[in-house]
Amino acid sequence: MEDWKQAFWLTKFELKYYLKSLLLLVAILIMLLIFIVPTMADYFEDSFLSVDIFFIIAFCFVTHWIRPKPFKIEDINSGFLLSPYLVLLQQLPTRKEIIAKHRFFTYLIISIPFNILFLVSIYLLTPVIHDTMTIGSYTVFSIFWLCFSIYFGCLELITDTGMNKVPAILRNLFLGFLLLMVMICLFYKVYPHGFVHWTIEISTNYPIIVTLISLLLAMLGFKFWMGRMVRKIEMTDYL
């Protein structure tokens, strides 16, 4: 508990710099809704990849993109990307576990309210959603995506600990292309209605299973990525 108190203190310090970023977050939310809401009825009739991609962006990447400049990763040494803020934290008499908890705590405090607001807005503004799903089914659907933002979205936090720029770019391009191909094959060939549509269907038909598996993956993912960050901090020379 004491570790979480110290992590929360660090998070309160960081959040003081987030005012402009929160305004940017609202602007991104509006742009996402402007694109997604008018297209959802067409998506239900004939699913297309862009809605799936925008959902994944909303839940996994937006929160990282809007971080204030002092907390973003930078090229600090001939192609080595690192968060200078994380280097600063290394100078404090603070255990690495507390630093990792702080980074994850900050991510959750920003991402979860944004994601909830996104989900509520989609439900309120999209008639085809309330015609298709009950409140209960939509709640399960929301749990799926909130958990997805944890076990998938937390991966991005590991980049704070440092990485070589060129290999990282090549790896991300390869993984992004691979993920795109897998999504097209699974959700436009095997299941021909798209990823978001699939999550709606399983949330409606298997609510208990979806809820339990999503919560389990979120807990395991959170623990795994936090442990991964601690190990990378221990292995990296920040001097």
C-alpha positions, 0 to 999 in steps of 0.5 A: 500500500505504501508503494501505491501511495508514493506512486500516486504522489508522483502521478499527482505531480505529473498530472499538473502538466496535463491541462493542455493535453486534456483539451487535446484529448477532448478534441480527439474524442470529438474527431473520433465521434464525428467519424465513427457515429455516422458510419456505424449503421453502414458498418453493421450492414457491411463492416469495414476496417477503418472503424476497427482501427479507430476503436483500437487507436482510441483504446490503446494509443490516444492516451500515449500520444497526448502526453505532455512533452516533458514526459514523452520519449526523445532521441537522447543519444544517436538513435536511442529513444528514452523518456528523460522523465524516467531518467530523472526518476532514477535519481530519486531515492525511489524503488523501481517498482514504485516508478513502474506503478507510477507510470501505469497509474498515470496511464490508467487515470487518463485512459479509463475516463477517456475510454468511458466517455468515448463508450458512453458517447458512442451509445448515446449518439448511435441509434443502431447500437441501442437497437442492437444491444441492451444496456447489459450487453453494452456494459459487457462490450464496454468491459471488454474494451476497457480491459483491452486498453489495459492488457494491450494498451499498457504495452506502449508504456515499456518504450519509456525505459529505452529502445534503439530507434531504427530497430524499434521502427522496423519492428513496429512496422512489421508488427503493425503489418502483421496485426493488420493481416491477422485482423483482415484474415480473422475478422473479414474472411473467417468472421466476415463482419469486423473486429468491433462487430465480433466483440458486440456479438460475443458480448451479447451472446456470452456475457459472463464468459466475456466479462470473466476472460476480459477481467482475467486478461486485464489483471494478468496483462497489467501484472506482466507489463509492470514486471516487464518495465521493472526488469527493463529499468534494471537492465538499462544503463541510464548513466 
